[in-house]
Amino acid sequence: MNTAQSTANQVANSTWFERLMRVGLASYGVVHLLIGWLALQLAFGDRSGAPDQQGALHQIAVEPYGKVLLWVIAVGLTALAVWRAIEAFVGYRAEDNPKRTFKRLAAAGKAVVYAVLAFLSGQTALGAQSKSGSKDSMTAKIMDLPFGQLLVFAVGAAIIAVGVAHIVKGAMRKFEDRLQPRATSGTSGAAVVRLGQVGYIAKGVALGVVGGLFVWAAWTHNAQKAGGLDVALRKLLDTGLGPWLLALVAAGIVCFGAYCFAWARYADAQAGS
């Protein structure tokens, strides 16, 4: 265990890994900027694009040198996945239980998210197309398992909890502990803080809708009611505020993307140690 912990620490503290991690954070920002842009287009009547991670990656693929950028994004996001996996394995040693365990589990969940997004980026670069309806079929398969309906409900509740955590993180400025102290000082620091606040809150709202769709699918035993970010953002169009609410959330996601660039520059790689 000590050998594995020492190896993990050496990787996390290496200069090359820190650079890859920063590339990953910037890549994460690019993806969110494009998701926000596609969502804004949807709010203003253009329904051709998919305002989600896959839609953003396909948008990159059609641009000049898009495939090269997709591979850069895949490598950077893989580094982020490894970073979070290291935190899940040996991080937060200064924290007491159960807080340490909770943070390590959260880091493990983020590692999975980054790894999946890295895989999708590589898949898109290779020209592979995702199968439409795959989310619905997967949800339906889970629903048909023993206690499957309860499992889908639990997934939805977990996503809602993550959304609420994002909103709290934004409102309470808890994301600042991931930044170097100089990141939040002066006029530029105030802008970074505002971008982080708006971005985390908007992303939390979007995740809350995604989780709500899964909970509703479990409650009604209808897998087709579940959906990802694309479906969730389209659902916002059906609310009383319609395009205005979607545009507001989309602008917030753009802010989160912009914040990721500041995060990439001022990230405190040792914040989880």
N, C-alpha and C positions, 0 to 999 in steps of 0.2 A: 504493500500500500504506500509506504514511504517513497519507494522508487518511482511508482506511477505518479505520485503527487509531485515529486521533484521534476520528473520529465514534463508534466503538464505545466508546471510553473516556468520551466525553461522555455517552452514553446510560447507561452503567453507573454513572456518578458522579452522575447527576441524582437529586434528591429524590423526584420522582414515581415514577421507576422503582424506587427502593429500597423505597418503600411498596408498590408492586404486587408486588415480589418477596416481601415479608414476608406479604402476603395469600396469595400462592401457597404459601409454606411452611406457613401455618396451614391452607390448603385441603388440602394434602398430609397434614397431620395428621388432619383430619376424615375423609378417605378411609381412612386406616389404622385409626383408631378404629373405624370401621364394619366394616372387614374383620375386625378382631380380634373385635368383638362377634358378627358372623355366624359366625365360626369357633368361638367359645365356645358359641353356640347349637347348632352342628353337633356339637360334642363332647358336649353334654348331650342329644342325641337328636333335635333339630329339623333335618331335612334339607331344609326347604323353601327356604331361602335359599342364595345362591351366595356363598361367602366369597372374593370377588375384587374387582377394581376395578369391574367392571361391576355386580356385585351391590350394592356400596356405593353407587354412583351411582343405581341404581334405588331403593334404600332412601331416599335423599334426595328423589327425585322425587315420592314418594307423601306426603311431609310437607307441612304448610302452608307456603307460600312456597318450596317445594322447588325449583321451576324457577328462581326468582330466585337462590337459593343456588347452583344448578348453573352459572348464567352467571357468578356471581362467582368460583366455583372455576375455570371455564374461562379467565377473564381472568387470574386469579392464576397458574395453571399455565402459561399462555402466556408470562407474564413470566419465570417460572422457566426455561422453554425458551430464551427469548432470552438470559437471564443465562448459562446454560451454553453456549449457542452462542458468545457473546462470549468466554467463557473458552477455548473450543476454538479460536477464531480468533486471539486476541491475548493470552491469559492465560499465567500461570506464566513470565513473562519472567525472573524471578530464578533459575529452575531451569536446570540444565545438561541437555543431551541425553545419553542417551535419556529421562531422567526427564520432561523437559518434554513431549516427544512423547507419552509414555504418558499423562500427566495430561490433555493436550489431547484425546486420543482418548477417554479415559474421560468427559470433560466433554461431548464430542459424543454419546456414547451416552446420557448422562443427558438431554441436550437432546431427543433423540428420544423417550425414555420420557415426559418431561413433555409434549411436544407431542401424543403419542398420547393420553395421559390427558386433556389439555385438549380434544382433538377428541371423545373419548368423552363427556365431560361436556356439551359443546354438543349432541352428537347425542342424548343422553338428555333434555336440556332440550326439544328439539324433538319428543320423543316417538318417536324412531326406535328400533326394536328390533334388536338384533344377531341375525344368523342363527345358529341352533344348529348345531354341527358345523363351523363355518367354520374353526376351528383345525385340526381333523382333515383337512378337505379341502385346506387350504393346505399342511399338512405332506405330505400324499399327493402333491400336485402337485410339490412340491420333490423328494420322494423319487424321482419318475419321471424327473427331469432327469438328464442325464449327470453323474456324480459327486454326484447328489442325496443319496444315502445318506450320503456323506462330509460333505456340507454340513450336513445335519441333525445329524450327530454333532458337527460343529464348533460349531454353535449351542448344543447341549446342553453341550459342554465350556466354552464361553464363559460360559454362565449359571452353571455350577458355579463357575467362576473368580470371577465377581462375588459369588456367595454366600460363597465362602471369604474374599474381600476384605472383605465386610461383617462376617464373624465376627472377622477380624483387627482391623478398625477398631474393633469394639466391645470386644474383649478388651484391645487396646493403647491404647484411648482416643484413637485418631487423629482422631476427629471433632471434638476440641476445637479444632483449628486453624481450624475454620469459625466459631468463636464468639468474641465479645469476651471479653477476660480476666475481666471482672467476672461473667460468666455462671457460672463454675465456682468462685467464692469463697463461703465461708460455708456455712451449713446448706442454703440453697436451692440453692447451686451443687453440693453433694454429691448432692442429689436429681436435678438435671439430668444429672450424670455417670452416675448409676446407671440412669436412664431410657434414656440413650443407649446404655450398654453392653448392657443387657438387650435393648433394641429392635433394635439392629444385629445382635446375635447371633441373635435369633429370626428376623429377616427373612432373615439369611444361611442359616439352616437351611431355611426355606421355599423360597428360591431354589435351594438345592442339590438339593432334591427335584424341583423343576421341571426343572432341567437334567438330572437323572438320568433323568427320564421321556423327554426327547428323545434322550438317549444310548441308552436301552433301545429306543426306537422305531427308531432307526437300526440298532442291532445286530440286532434281530429283523426288520427291514424291515416293520414294522407301524405305520403312521401313527396308528392308533387308540390306541396306548399313550402317545403324546405328549399333553401337556395343560398348561394354565396353572395359576395359583395355586389355583383352586378344586379341580381334580383332584388337585394335589399335597397339599393339606391333607386331602382325603378319603382319600388313600392312607395318611396317618398313622394313620387309624382302623384300618387293616389290620395294623398292627405289633403286637408283643407288648404294648406299653403302651397301645395303642388310644386311648381318649378322654382318658386322663391326659396322654399326650404331646401330643395335639392341643390340649388346654386350656392346656398350658404354653406351646406356641408361640403360641397365640392371645393369651394374656396378654402375651407378649413383643411381639407386633405392636401391642397396645394401648399398651404402654409406648413403642414407637417413635412412635405417633401423638401421645402426650402430649409426647414429646421435641420433636416438630416445632413445637409451640407455643412451647416455650422457644427453639428455634432461630429461629423467626420474630421473637421479641423481641430476641434477642441476636446475631443473624446478623452476621458480619463480611463485608460485601459486597465488601471489597477483598482477601479472603483468597487469591483466585486470581490476583491481579495480579502 
